Amino acid sequence: MKEEGILYLIPNVLADNTAQSVISPQVREVVKHTTHYLVENPRSARRYISSLKLDLSIPSLQMETLDKNSTEHQIKELLGPAFKGHDMGIISEAGCPGIADPGALAVASAHANGLRVVPLPGPSSIFLALMASGFNGQSFTFSGYLPIEKKARIEAIKQMEKDSLRNTRTQIFMETPFRNNQLLEDLKNTLHPGTLLCVAKDITGAGEFIRSRTVAEWKKTTVDLHKVPTIFLVYAA
């Protein structure tokens, strides 16, 4: 056994039933030889690994929960198998670990404690949306979730538009899926008519929809985003 294991960042699918088309042979090979994992939800992580059809004993995989509430001390303990020579994997609920994901906490701890970290390529809704938007890919900001309270959310939208205009910068953000339609309406009603807005929903899925239009054009468009994972991008420059 090696003196210390490797921490692999293992991408997950963005949409159901897409593993065969979006998960690479490299990822499959790593999963095939990894038995220790840090995950947000052990049940869904086991289901994902099962979908890869690697003929593994899924119940025998060692899975520990890593979420936004995990403390620095807890995370170091969770990395214990790696210090004993076992390779470990981090699996996000969707997309790439460490991007808008608590896996970043474990990655930081791994670096602080001298473990090797290896990111594996895979689908990321944030970067796929940016690629497909036609907006500035040289300067962009991901702001995660906007404020829930309406007044604060409207102010955040205004500030993002100002920053985009001032710095020729793409603004990327998201919302809890059941509030997507409300956010789209706030964007239509707050942004300048000439500002560009990209809506990217169900990326890589059967219902994938990606459109970049001016806000004026979006006001004439009807699209239902309710309960569908969606990335929003604004470009005012």
C-alpha positions in Angstrom: 0.0 0.0 0.0 1.2 3.5 -0.8 2.4 5.8 2.0 -0.4 8.2 1.2 -3.4 7.9 -1.0 -4.6 10.3 -3.8 -7.7 12.4 -3.5 -9.6 12.2 -6.7 -12.3 14.7 -7.7 -14.8 12.6 -9.5 -17.4 14.4 -11.7 -21.1 13.4 -11.5 -23.8 13.6 -14.2 -25.9 16.8 -14.5 -29.0 14.9 -15.8 -30.4 11.5 -15.2 -29.5 8.6 -17.5 -26.6 10.4 -19.1 -23.6 8.6 -17.5 -22.9 6.5 -20.6 -22.4 9.6 -22.8 -20.8 12.2 -20.4 -18.6 10.2 -18.1 -15.2 9.4 -19.5 -13.2 6.1 -19.4 -10.7 7.8 -17.2 -13.3 8.5 -14.5 -14.6 4.9 -14.8 -11.1 3.5 -14.3 -10.6 5.6 -11.2 -13.9 4.6 -9.7 -13.3 0.9 -10.5 -10.2 1.0 -8.2 -11.5 3.3 -5.5 -13.4 2.1 -2.4 -13.4 5.2 -0.1 -15.5 8.3 -0.8 -16.6 11.6 0.6 -20.0 12.5 -0.7 -23.0 14.8 0.0 -25.5 12.0 -0.1 -24.3 8.3 0.2 -27.5 7.0 -1.3 -27.4 9.1 -4.5 -23.6 8.5 -4.8 -24.1 4.8 -4.7 -26.8 5.1 -7.3 -24.5 7.1 -9.5 -21.6 4.6 -9.2 -24.1 1.8 -9.9 -25.1 3.6 -13.1 -21.6 3.3 -14.4 -22.0 -0.5 -14.7 -18.5 -1.4 -13.5 -19.5 -4.7 -11.8 -18.6 -3.4 -8.4 -20.0 -4.4 -5.0 -21.8 -1.2 -4.3 -22.7 -2.0 -0.6 -19.0 -2.6 0.2 -17.9 0.9 -0.8 -17.0 3.1 2.2 -18.9 6.4 2.1 -18.7 9.3 4.5 -20.9 12.4 4.4 -19.2 15.7 3.6 -21.4 18.8 3.5 -21.3 22.6 4.1 -21.6 22.0 7.9 -18.5 19.8 8.1 -15.8 21.3 10.3 -12.1 21.5 9.6 -11.4 18.9 12.3 -14.1 16.6 11.0 -12.8 16.8 7.4 -9.3 15.9 8.4 -10.7 12.8 10.2 -12.7 12.0 7.1 -9.5 12.0 5.0 -8.1 9.4 7.4 -8.0 6.6 4.8 -5.9 8.7 2.5 -3.3 9.2 5.2 -3.2 5.3 5.5 -2.5 4.9 1.8 -6.0 4.5 0.4 -7.0 6.5 -2.7 -10.2 8.5 -2.0 -12.8 10.1 -4.2 -15.1 13.1 -3.7 -18.4 13.0 -5.5 -20.7 16.0 -5.8 -24.5 15.7 -6.1 -24.1 17.0 -9.7 -21.2 18.1 -11.9 -17.7 18.7 -10.7 -16.6 18.6 -7.0 -15.3 21.8 -5.6 -17.2 24.1 -7.9 -20.2 25.6 -5.9 -19.8 22.4 -3.8 -18.6 21.5 -0.3 -16.0 19.3 -1.8 -13.8 22.4 -1.9 -13.5 22.1 1.9 -11.9 18.7 1.7 -9.6 19.7 -1.2 -8.3 22.6 1.0 -7.7 20.2 3.8 -5.9 17.8 1.5 -3.5 20.5 0.3 -2.9 21.7 3.9 -2.0 18.2 4.9 0.2 17.3 2.0 -2.1 15.0 0.1 -2.0 14.8 -3.7 -5.2 16.1 -5.4 -6.2 15.0 -8.9 -9.2 16.6 -10.7 -10.9 14.4 -13.3 -12.6 16.1 -16.3 -16.4 16.0 -16.5 -19.6 18.0 -17.0 -19.9 21.3 -15.2 -23.2 23.2 -15.7 -21.4 26.5 -15.0 -18.7 26.1 -17.6 -20.9 24.4 -20.2 -23.4 27.3 -19.9 -20.6 29.8 -20.3 -19.3 28.0 -23.3 -22.7 27.9 -24.9 -23.7 31.5 -24.1 -21.5 33.4 -26.5 -20.6 35.8 -23.7 -17.1 36.9 -22.6 -15.2 33.7 -21.5 -12.1 35.6 -20.6 -13.6 37.6 -17.7 -16.5 36.2 -15.7 -17.8 35.9 -12.2 -19.9 33.1 -10.6 -22.0 34.5 -7.8 -23.8 31.3 -6.8 -27.3 31.9 -5.4 -28.8 35.4 -5.3 -30.5 36.6 -2.1 -33.9 35.2 -1.5 -35.4 38.5 -0.2 -36.8 40.3 -3.2 -35.4 43.8 -2.4 -31.9 42.4 -1.9 -32.2 40.2 -5.0 -33.2 43.1 -7.2 -30.2 45.1 -5.8 -27.9 42.2 -6.5 -29.1 42.0 -10.1 -28.5 45.7 -10.6 -25.0 45.5 -9.2 -24.2 42.5 -11.5 -25.4 44.4 -14.5 -23.3 47.4 -13.5 -20.2 45.3 -13.0 -20.7 43.5 -16.3 -21.0 46.9 -18.2 -18.0 48.5 -16.3 -15.7 45.5 -16.7 -16.9 43.7 -19.8 -17.5 40.7 -17.5 -20.0 37.9 -17.8 -22.1 37.3 -14.7 -23.1 33.7 -13.9 -25.5 32.6 -11.2 -28.2 30.1 -10.3 -31.3 29.6 -8.2 -33.1 26.9 -6.3 -35.0 25.1 -9.1 -38.5 25.8 -7.7 -37.7 29.6 -7.7 -36.3 29.7 -11.3 -39.4 31.3 -12.9 -39.6 34.0 -10.3 -35.9 34.9 -10.8 -36.4 35.0 -14.6 -39.3 37.5 -14.1 -37.1 39.6 -11.8 -34.4 39.6 -14.4 -36.8 40.7 -17.2 -38.2 43.5 -15.0 -34.9 44.8 -13.7 -32.2 44.5 -16.4 -31.9 47.1 -19.2 -33.8 45.9 -22.4 -30.5 45.8 -24.4 -28.6 43.6 -21.8 -28.0 40.1 -22.9 -29.4 37.2 -20.8 -28.6 33.5 -21.3 -30.9 30.9 -19.8 -29.4 27.4 -19.8 -31.7 24.7 -18.4 -31.3 20.9 -18.0 -27.8 21.0 -19.5 -26.9 17.6 -21.1 -30.4 16.3 -20.4 -33.2 15.4 -22.7 -34.9 18.8 -22.2 -31.8 20.9 -22.7 -32.6 24.5 -23.5 -29.9 27.2 -24.0 -30.8 30.6 -25.4 -29.0 33.9 -25.4 -31.2 36.9 -26.1 -31.6 40.5 -25.1 -33.9 41.2 -22.2 -36.3 42.9 -24.6 -36.5 39.6 -26.6 -36.9 37.6 -23.4 -40.0 39.7 -22.5 -41.6 38.2 -25.6 -40.6 34.7 -24.8 -42.3 32.1 -22.6 -40.2 29.3 -21.1 -41.0 27.1 -18.0 -38.0 26.6 -15.7 -39.9 25.3 -12.7 -38.0 22.6 -10.8 -35.4 22.2 -13.6 -31.7 22.9 -12.9 -30.9 26.2 -14.6 -27.9 28.5 -15.0 -28.4 32.2 -15.7 -25.8 34.5 -17.4 -25.9 38.2 -17.8 -23.7 40.3 -20.2 -24.3 44.0 -20.4 -21.2 45.0 -22.3 
